[in-house]
Amino acid sequence: MKSLVVPVVLAALAGTAAAEEARTITLSEAIELAAGDSLAVDLQKEQISAARERRKATSALRFPTLGVKASVLMWNDAITFAQPCDPAEPPCPPSGIVELTVRDRVTGSAEVNLAQPISGLLLIGKLIDGDQAGIDVATAELQVAKLDAAYQATEAYLGALQTQTLRELSATSVTQLEADLVKIRALRDAHILADVDVLRLEAARDQAQAGALEADVAGRTARRGLALLLDLPDGTDLTLAPVDTTPPELGWSEDEAVTLARRQRPELRVAAARATQAEVGVAAAKANYFPNILAIANYTRTEGQGFIATKDSAFVGVTLDWNLWDWGKRGHEVGAAKAASRSAARLRDELNDQLAFDVRAKWLAASSKRQMLTVHASALRAAEEAYRLQTVKIQGGIATATDVIDAEAEVARARAQEAVARYQYLIAWTALVRAVGQMPQMPGAK
Protein backbone atom coordinates (compact mmCIF):
# COMPACT_ATOMS: atom_id res chain seq x y z
CA MET A 1 0.00 0.00 0.00
CA LYS A 2 2.88 2.39 0.71
CA SER A 3 3.88 2.31 -2.94
CA LEU A 4 0.63 4.20 -3.66
CA VAL A 5 1.60 7.14 -1.42
CA VAL A 6 3.66 8.97 -4.05
CA PRO A 7 1.03 8.91 -6.80
CA VAL A 8 -1.61 10.00 -4.30
CA VAL A 9 0.55 12.89 -3.03
CA LEU A 10 1.43 14.07 -6.51
CA ALA A 11 -2.18 13.74 -7.68
CA ALA A 12 -3.35 15.77 -4.70
CA LEU A 13 -0.83 18.49 -5.47
CA ALA A 14 -1.84 18.57 -9.13
CA GLY A 15 -5.53 18.62 -8.21
CA THR A 16 -5.06 21.53 -5.84
CA ALA A 17 -3.25 23.54 -8.48
CA ALA A 18 -5.83 22.72 -11.13
CA ALA A 19 -8.64 23.78 -8.80
CA GLU A 20 -7.47 27.38 -9.04
CA GLU A 21 -7.50 29.40 -12.21
CA ALA A 22 -3.86 30.03 -13.05
CA ARG A 23 -2.45 32.87 -15.11
CA THR A 24 0.62 32.14 -17.17
CA ILE A 25 3.21 34.90 -17.10
CA THR A 26 6.69 35.30 -18.52
CA LEU A 27 9.61 37.08 -16.91
CA SER A 28 9.43 39.86 -19.49
CA GLU A 29 5.74 40.38 -18.73
CA ALA A 30 6.46 40.45 -14.99
CA ILE A 31 9.15 43.11 -15.51
CA GLU A 32 6.84 45.15 -17.73
CA LEU A 33 4.02 44.99 -15.18
CA ALA A 34 6.28 45.94 -12.29
CA ALA A 35 7.96 48.83 -14.13
CA GLY A 36 4.70 50.12 -15.58
CA ASP A 37 1.96 49.73 -12.98
CA SER A 38 3.53 49.32 -9.55
CA LEU A 39 2.50 51.64 -6.71
CA ALA A 40 5.94 53.27 -6.47
CA VAL A 41 5.98 53.98 -10.22
CA ASP A 42 2.44 55.40 -10.22
CA LEU A 43 3.20 57.67 -7.25
CA GLN A 44 6.34 58.94 -8.93
CA LYS A 45 4.42 59.74 -12.11
CA GLU A 46 2.14 61.92 -10.00
CA GLN A 47 5.22 63.67 -8.60
CA ILE A 48 6.29 64.53 -12.15
CA SER A 49 2.83 65.96 -12.91
CA ALA A 50 2.96 68.06 -9.74
CA ALA A 51 6.47 69.34 -10.58
CA ARG A 52 5.37 70.36 -14.06
CA GLU A 53 2.39 72.23 -12.69
CA ARG A 54 4.66 74.08 -10.24
CA ARG A 55 6.89 75.17 -13.10
CA LYS A 56 3.89 76.48 -15.05
CA ALA A 57 2.71 78.36 -11.96
CA THR A 58 6.12 79.99 -11.51
CA SER A 59 6.35 80.88 -15.22
CA ALA A 60 3.05 82.72 -14.95
CA LEU A 61 4.66 85.17 -12.49
CA ARG A 62 6.55 86.82 -15.40
CA PHE A 63 3.34 88.23 -16.87
CA PRO A 64 1.08 91.06 -15.69
CA THR A 65 -1.57 90.21 -13.12
CA LEU A 66 -5.09 91.53 -13.54
CA GLY A 67 -7.29 91.97 -10.49
CA VAL A 68 -10.77 93.27 -9.80
CA LYS A 69 -12.08 94.59 -6.49
CA ALA A 70 -15.68 95.74 -5.94
CA SER A 71 -17.92 96.66 -3.04
CA VAL A 72 -21.54 97.67 -2.36
CA LEU A 73 -22.28 99.37 1.01
CA MET A 74 -25.57 100.31 2.66
CA TRP A 75 -25.27 103.13 5.19
CA ASN A 76 -27.65 104.02 7.99
CA ASP A 77 -28.42 107.39 6.41
CA ALA A 78 -27.52 109.40 3.38
CA ILE A 79 -25.43 112.58 3.93
CA THR A 80 -27.03 115.77 2.57
CA PHE A 81 -26.86 119.54 3.22
CA ALA A 82 -28.95 122.56 2.24
CA GLN A 83 -27.54 125.13 -0.10
CA PRO A 84 -29.18 128.56 -0.85
CA CYS A 85 -29.86 129.25 -4.48
CA ASP A 86 -31.40 131.91 -6.72
CA PRO A 87 -35.07 131.06 -7.42
CA ALA A 88 -34.71 132.81 -10.75
CA GLU A 89 -32.13 130.29 -11.87
CA PRO A 90 -33.31 126.74 -12.40
CA PRO A 91 -33.17 124.16 -11.01
CA CYS A 92 -33.50 126.22 -7.81
CA PRO A 93 -36.89 125.54 -6.18
CA PRO A 94 -39.20 128.40 -5.19
CA SER A 95 -38.07 128.05 -1.59
CA GLY A 96 -34.59 129.18 -2.59
CA ILE A 97 -33.02 126.18 -0.85
CA VAL A 98 -31.58 123.21 -2.75
CA GLU A 99 -30.64 119.96 -0.99
CA LEU A 100 -27.31 118.47 -2.12
CA THR A 101 -26.30 114.83 -1.54
CA VAL A 102 -22.72 114.18 -0.39
CA ARG A 103 -23.21 110.42 0.00
CA ASP A 104 -26.14 108.21 -0.90
CA ARG A 105 -27.40 105.63 1.53
CA VAL A 106 -26.18 102.94 -0.92
CA THR A 107 -22.69 103.36 -2.39
CA GLY A 108 -20.58 101.16 -4.59
CA SER A 109 -17.17 101.03 -6.19
CA ALA A 110 -15.23 98.82 -8.58
CA GLU A 111 -11.48 98.79 -9.29
CA VAL A 112 -9.45 97.11 -12.01
CA ASN A 113 -5.73 96.77 -11.21
CA LEU A 114 -2.93 95.71 -13.55
CA ALA A 115 0.56 94.97 -12.15
CA GLN A 116 3.71 93.98 -14.01
CA PRO A 117 6.79 92.83 -12.05
CA ILE A 118 10.01 94.55 -13.07
CA SER A 119 12.76 93.90 -10.54
CA GLY A 120 11.49 90.36 -9.86
CA LEU A 121 11.86 89.13 -13.44
CA LEU A 122 15.43 87.94 -12.87
CA LEU A 123 14.45 86.07 -9.71
CA ILE A 124 11.47 84.52 -11.45
CA GLY A 125 13.84 83.15 -14.09
CA LYS A 126 15.90 81.57 -11.32
CA LEU A 127 12.80 80.11 -9.72
CA ILE A 128 11.78 78.59 -13.04
CA ASP A 129 15.22 76.96 -13.21
CA GLY A 130 14.59 75.56 -9.74
CA ASP A 131 11.22 74.17 -10.77
CA GLN A 132 12.80 72.62 -13.85
CA ALA A 133 15.33 70.98 -11.56
CA GLY A 134 12.35 69.66 -9.58
CA ILE A 135 11.00 68.08 -12.77
CA ASP A 136 14.44 66.57 -13.40
CA VAL A 137 14.45 65.15 -9.87
CA ALA A 138 11.01 63.59 -10.26
CA THR A 139 11.85 62.20 -13.72
CA ALA A 140 15.09 60.63 -12.52
CA GLU A 141 13.36 59.24 -9.42
CA LEU A 142 10.75 57.67 -11.72
CA GLN A 143 13.57 55.85 -13.50
CA VAL A 144 14.93 54.75 -10.12
CA ALA A 145 11.48 53.45 -9.17
CA LYS A 146 11.19 51.56 -12.45
CA LEU A 147 14.63 49.98 -12.08
CA ASP A 148 13.93 48.96 -8.50
CA ALA A 149 10.49 47.57 -9.35
CA ALA A 150 11.89 45.62 -12.31
CA TYR A 151 14.71 44.17 -10.22
CA GLN A 152 12.36 43.22 -7.40
CA ALA A 153 10.05 41.50 -9.89
CA THR A 154 13.00 39.64 -11.45
CA GLU A 155 14.28 38.55 -8.05
CA ALA A 156 10.81 37.36 -6.99
CA TYR A 157 10.24 35.57 -10.31
CA LEU A 158 13.58 33.74 -10.14
CA GLY A 159 13.00 32.95 -6.47
CA ALA A 160 9.63 31.42 -7.31
CA LEU A 161 11.19 29.40 -10.13
CA GLN A 162 13.87 28.23 -7.69
CA THR A 163 11.25 26.86 -5.27
CA GLN A 164 9.45 25.26 -8.19
CA THR A 165 12.67 23.54 -9.28
CA LEU A 166 13.34 22.35 -5.74
CA ARG A 167 9.85 20.83 -5.64
CA GLU A 168 10.54 19.00 -8.89
CA LEU A 169 13.84 17.72 -7.50
CA SER A 170 12.06 16.54 -4.36
CA ALA A 171 9.53 14.67 -6.51
CA THR A 172 12.42 13.13 -8.46
CA SER A 173 13.99 11.94 -5.21
CA VAL A 174 10.69 10.37 -4.15
CA THR A 175 10.41 8.53 -7.47
CA GLN A 176 14.00 7.39 -7.25
CA LEU A 177 13.55 6.07 -3.71
CA GLU A 178 10.41 4.24 -4.80
CA ALA A 179 12.43 2.53 -7.50
CA ASP A 180 15.10 1.64 -4.93
CA LEU A 181 12.40 0.21 -2.66
CA VAL A 182 11.36 -2.21 -5.38
CA LYS A 183 14.94 -3.49 -5.56
CA ILE A 184 15.36 -3.63 -1.77
CA ARG A 185 12.15 -5.57 -1.32
CA ALA A 186 13.24 -8.05 -3.96
CA LEU A 187 16.57 -8.53 -2.17
CA ARG A 188 14.74 -8.97 1.14
CA ASP A 189 12.47 -11.57 -0.38
CA ALA A 190 15.61 -13.32 -1.61
CA HIS A 191 16.92 -13.19 2.02
CA ILE A 192 19.90 -11.05 0.96
CA LEU A 193 18.70 -8.05 2.97
CA ALA A 194 16.55 -7.77 6.10
CA ASP A 195 13.26 -6.06 6.85
CA VAL A 196 15.11 -3.24 8.57
CA ASP A 197 16.64 -2.24 5.23
CA VAL A 198 13.17 -1.91 3.71
CA LEU A 199 11.95 0.10 6.70
CA ARG A 200 14.89 2.49 6.51
CA LEU A 201 14.31 3.13 2.83
CA GLU A 202 10.58 3.61 3.40
CA ALA A 203 11.36 6.19 6.10
CA ALA A 204 13.71 8.00 3.72
CA ARG A 205 11.00 7.93 1.04
CA ASP A 206 8.44 9.41 3.44
CA GLN A 207 10.85 12.18 4.43
CA ALA A 208 11.35 13.00 0.75
CA GLN A 209 7.56 13.15 0.33
CA ALA A 210 7.36 15.61 3.21
CA GLY A 211 10.07 17.69 1.53
CA ALA A 212 8.05 17.68 -1.71
CA LEU A 213 4.97 18.95 0.13
CA GLU A 214 6.96 21.69 1.88
CA ALA A 215 8.53 22.73 -1.43
CA ASP A 216 5.07 22.89 -3.01
CA VAL A 217 3.78 25.19 -0.26
CA ALA A 218 6.89 27.37 -0.56
CA GLY A 219 6.40 27.57 -4.32
CA ARG A 220 2.75 28.58 -4.03
CA THR A 221 3.65 31.23 -1.45
CA ALA A 222 6.44 32.58 -3.65
CA ARG A 223 4.14 32.83 -6.67
CA ARG A 224 1.48 34.65 -4.68
CA GLY A 225 4.13 36.98 -3.34
CA LEU A 226 5.08 37.73 -6.93
CA ALA A 227 1.41 38.37 -7.78
CA LEU A 228 1.19 40.81 -4.87
CA LEU A 229 4.35 42.57 -6.06
CA LEU A 230 2.82 42.90 -9.53
CA ASP A 231 -0.38 44.35 -8.03
CA LEU A 232 -2.49 41.46 -9.34
CA PRO A 233 -5.83 40.57 -7.66
CA ASP A 234 -5.71 38.73 -4.35
CA GLY A 235 -5.59 34.97 -4.78
CA THR A 236 -4.15 35.07 -8.32
CA ASP A 237 -2.23 31.85 -8.95
CA LEU A 238 0.57 32.28 -11.44
CA THR A 239 2.10 29.75 -13.77
CA LEU A 240 5.66 30.86 -14.50
CA ALA A 241 7.14 30.40 -17.93
CA PRO A 242 10.60 28.81 -17.79
CA VAL A 243 13.78 30.86 -17.99
CA ASP A 244 17.01 29.79 -19.60
CA THR A 245 19.27 29.25 -16.59
CA THR A 246 22.44 28.98 -18.64
CA PRO A 247 24.72 31.34 -16.70
CA PRO A 248 25.40 34.50 -18.70
CA GLU A 249 28.78 36.15 -18.70
CA LEU A 250 29.24 39.09 -16.35
CA GLY A 251 29.52 41.40 -19.34
CA TRP A 252 31.86 43.95 -17.78
CA SER A 253 35.06 44.07 -15.83
CA GLU A 254 34.78 45.59 -12.36
CA ASP A 255 36.09 48.98 -13.49
CA GLU A 256 33.94 48.95 -16.63
CA ALA A 257 30.86 48.36 -14.51
CA VAL A 258 31.75 51.32 -12.27
CA THR A 259 32.32 53.59 -15.27
CA LEU A 260 29.01 52.56 -16.78
CA ALA A 261 27.17 53.15 -13.50
CA ARG A 262 28.61 56.66 -13.18
CA ARG A 263 27.26 57.41 -16.62
CA GLN A 264 23.85 55.72 -16.34
CA ARG A 265 22.63 55.58 -12.75
CA PRO A 266 19.58 57.85 -12.39
CA GLU A 267 20.41 58.41 -8.72
CA LEU A 268 23.26 60.65 -9.87
CA ARG A 269 20.85 62.77 -11.89
CA VAL A 270 18.62 63.04 -8.83
CA ALA A 271 21.50 64.29 -6.70
CA ALA A 272 22.65 66.79 -9.36
CA ALA A 273 19.13 68.19 -9.76
CA ARG A 274 18.71 68.53 -5.99
CA ALA A 275 21.99 70.47 -5.85
CA THR A 276 20.62 72.81 -8.52
CA GLN A 277 17.45 73.31 -6.49
CA ALA A 278 19.54 74.22 -3.46
CA GLU A 279 21.51 76.79 -5.49
CA VAL A 280 18.24 78.38 -6.58
CA GLY A 281 17.27 78.57 -2.92
CA VAL A 282 20.35 80.72 -2.26
CA ALA A 283 19.44 83.06 -5.11
CA ALA A 284 15.85 83.36 -3.84
CA ALA A 285 17.07 84.20 -0.33
CA LYS A 286 19.46 86.87 -1.65
CA ALA A 287 16.66 88.46 -3.71
CA ASN A 288 15.06 89.68 -0.47
CA TYR A 289 17.88 92.22 -0.16
CA PHE A 290 16.64 94.16 -3.19
CA PRO A 291 13.56 96.34 -3.69
CA ASN A 292 10.44 94.98 -5.30
CA ILE A 293 9.48 97.27 -8.20
CA LEU A 294 6.15 96.97 -9.99
CA ALA A 295 4.58 98.84 -12.90
CA ILE A 296 0.90 99.35 -12.12
CA ALA A 297 -2.27 100.66 -13.77
CA ASN A 298 -5.65 101.29 -12.12
CA TYR A 299 -9.19 102.18 -13.17
CA THR A 300 -11.86 102.97 -10.54
CA ARG A 301 -15.63 103.50 -10.91
CA THR A 302 -17.63 104.86 -7.96
CA GLU A 303 -21.35 105.26 -7.41
CA GLY A 304 -23.33 106.95 -4.65
CA GLN A 305 -20.58 109.37 -3.55
CA GLY A 306 -22.52 112.51 -4.36
CA PHE A 307 -21.60 115.48 -6.48
CA ILE A 308 -18.07 115.83 -5.04
CA ALA A 309 -16.58 112.43 -6.01
CA THR A 310 -15.38 111.62 -9.51
CA LYS A 311 -17.18 108.62 -10.90
CA ASP A 312 -14.39 107.49 -13.21
CA SER A 313 -10.69 107.72 -12.41
CA ALA A 314 -7.51 106.02 -13.65
CA PHE A 315 -3.77 106.15 -13.16
CA VAL A 316 -0.51 104.46 -14.17
CA GLY A 317 2.74 104.44 -12.25
CA VAL A 318 5.54 102.54 -10.53
CA THR A 319 5.66 101.26 -6.96
CA LEU A 320 8.69 100.35 -4.89
CA ASP A 321 8.67 98.20 -1.78
CA TRP A 322 12.05 97.87 -0.02
CA ASN A 323 12.69 96.38 3.40
CA LEU A 324 15.78 98.26 4.58
CA TRP A 325 16.22 96.76 8.04
CA ASP A 326 15.02 93.51 9.60
CA TRP A 327 17.61 92.82 12.33
CA GLY A 328 19.61 90.38 10.21
CA LYS A 329 16.69 88.10 9.31
CA ARG A 330 17.55 88.02 5.60
CA GLY A 331 21.20 87.35 6.32
CA HIS A 332 20.34 84.32 8.42
CA GLU A 333 18.00 83.06 5.71
CA VAL A 334 20.80 83.37 3.14
CA GLY A 335 23.15 81.53 5.50
CA ALA A 336 20.66 78.69 5.92
CA ALA A 337 20.18 78.45 2.14
CA LYS A 338 23.95 78.33 1.59
CA ALA A 339 24.29 75.54 4.16
CA ALA A 340 21.57 73.55 2.39
CA SER A 341 23.34 74.14 -0.92
CA ARG A 342 26.66 72.92 0.46
CA SER A 343 24.98 69.82 1.86
CA ALA A 344 23.32 69.03 -1.48
CA ALA A 345 26.62 69.48 -3.32
CA ARG A 346 28.42 67.25 -0.82
CA LEU A 347 25.80 64.53 -1.20
CA ARG A 348 26.07 64.77 -4.97
CA ASP A 349 29.83 64.35 -4.87
CA GLU A 350 29.74 61.60 -2.24
CA LEU A 351 27.18 59.61 -4.21
CA ASN A 352 29.77 58.82 -6.87
CA ASP A 353 31.88 56.91 -4.38
CA GLN A 354 28.85 55.24 -2.80
CA LEU A 355 27.62 53.99 -6.17
CA ALA A 356 31.10 52.78 -7.07
CA PHE A 357 31.23 50.79 -3.84
CA ASP A 358 27.78 49.34 -4.52
CA VAL A 359 28.71 48.30 -8.07
CA ARG A 360 31.99 46.72 -6.97
CA ALA A 361 30.18 44.76 -4.25
CA LYS A 362 27.57 43.54 -6.74
CA TRP A 363 30.27 42.63 -9.25
CA LEU A 364 32.26 40.64 -6.70
CA ALA A 365 29.12 38.84 -5.50
CA ALA A 366 28.13 37.88 -9.04
CA SER A 367 31.68 36.84 -9.92
CA SER A 368 31.94 34.65 -6.81
CA LYS A 369 28.58 33.00 -7.43
CA ARG A 370 29.54 32.25 -11.01
CA GLN A 371 32.72 30.53 -9.87
CA MET A 372 30.69 28.50 -7.37
CA LEU A 373 28.64 27.06 -10.25
CA THR A 374 31.65 24.98 -11.33
CA VAL A 375 32.14 23.69 -7.79
CA HIS A 376 28.50 22.65 -7.40
CA ALA A 377 28.44 21.02 -10.85
CA SER A 378 31.50 18.96 -9.94
CA ALA A 379 29.96 17.98 -6.59
CA LEU A 380 26.77 16.87 -8.34
CA ARG A 381 28.67 14.67 -10.79
CA ALA A 382 30.56 13.04 -7.92
CA ALA A 383 27.38 12.43 -5.91
CA GLU A 384 25.59 10.91 -8.90
CA GLU A 385 28.52 8.59 -9.58
CA ALA A 386 28.65 7.54 -5.92
CA TYR A 387 24.95 6.78 -6.02
CA ARG A 388 25.36 4.73 -9.19
CA LEU A 389 28.11 2.68 -7.58
CA GLN A 390 26.00 2.06 -4.50
CA THR A 391 23.06 0.83 -6.58
CA VAL A 392 25.41 -1.58 -8.38
CA LYS A 393 26.69 -2.84 -5.04
CA ILE A 394 23.25 -3.32 -3.55
CA GLN A 395 22.15 -5.30 -6.59
CA GLY A 396 25.11 -7.57 -5.90
CA GLY A 397 24.15 -7.79 -2.25
CA ILE A 398 27.33 -6.11 -0.99
CA ALA A 399 25.74 -2.83 0.18
CA THR A 400 23.03 -1.99 2.71
CA ALA A 401 19.95 0.21 2.50
CA THR A 402 21.82 2.75 4.64
CA ASP A 403 24.47 3.03 1.94
CA VAL A 404 21.79 3.70 -0.68
CA ILE A 405 19.98 6.20 1.55
CA ASP A 406 23.19 8.11 2.22
CA ALA A 407 24.08 8.14 -1.47
CA GLU A 408 20.58 9.27 -2.44
CA ALA A 409 20.64 12.00 0.21
CA GLU A 410 23.96 13.27 -1.15
CA VAL A 411 22.56 13.29 -4.69
CA ALA A 412 19.43 15.15 -3.60
CA ARG A 413 21.49 17.68 -1.66
CA ALA A 414 23.92 18.17 -4.56
CA ARG A 415 21.07 18.61 -7.04
CA ALA A 416 19.39 21.17 -4.82
CA GLN A 417 22.63 23.06 -4.22
CA GLU A 418 23.43 23.10 -7.92
CA ALA A 419 19.93 24.37 -8.80
CA VAL A 420 20.01 27.01 -6.06
CA ALA A 421 23.48 28.11 -7.20
CA ARG A 422 22.21 28.66 -10.75
CA TYR A 423 19.27 30.76 -9.64
CA GLN A 424 21.30 32.68 -7.09
CA TYR A 425 23.85 33.54 -9.76
CA LEU A 426 21.09 34.80 -12.04
CA ILE A 427 19.74 36.95 -9.20
CA ALA A 428 23.23 38.29 -8.47
CA TRP A 429 23.76 38.96 -12.17
CA THR A 430 20.51 40.95 -12.44
CA ALA A 431 21.52 42.86 -9.30
CA LEU A 432 24.73 43.85 -11.11
CA VAL A 433 22.72 44.89 -14.16
CA ARG A 434 20.55 47.06 -11.90
CA ALA A 435 23.64 48.48 -10.20
CA VAL A 436 25.05 49.79 -13.49
CA GLY A 437 21.71 51.47 -14.20
CA GLN A 438 20.13 49.12 -16.73
CA MET A 439 16.74 47.47 -16.72
CA PRO A 440 17.05 43.85 -15.50
CA GLN A 441 16.38 41.35 -18.28
CA MET A 442 17.51 37.74 -18.34
CA PRO A 443 19.27 36.52 -21.49
CA GLY A 444 16.94 34.16 -23.28
CA ALA A 445 13.95 35.16 -21.13
CA LYS A 446 10.63 34.55 -22.81
Secondary structure, 3 states (H helix, E strand, C coil): CHHHHHHHHHHHHHHHHHHCCEEEECHHHHHHHHHHHCHHHHHHHHHHHHHHHHHHHHHHHHCCEEEEEEEEEECCCCEEEEEECCCCCCCCCCCCEEEEEEECCEEEEEEEEEEEECCCHHHHHHHHHHHHHHHHHHHHHHHHHHHHHHHHHHHHHHHHHHHHHHHHHHHHHHHHHHHHHHHHHHHHHCCCCCHHHHHHHHHHHHHHHHHHHHHHHHHHHHHHHHHHHCCCCCCCEEEECCCCCCCCCCCCCHHHHHHHHHHHCHHHHHHHHHHHHHHHHHHHHHHCCCCEEEEEEEEEEEECCCCCCCCEEEEEEEEEECCCCCCCHHHHHHHHHHHHHHHHHHHHHHHHHHHHHHHHHHHHHHHHHHHHHHHHHHHHHHHHHHHHHHHHHHHCCCCCHHHHHHHHHHHHHHHHHHHHHHHHHHHHHHHHHHHCCCCCCCCCCC
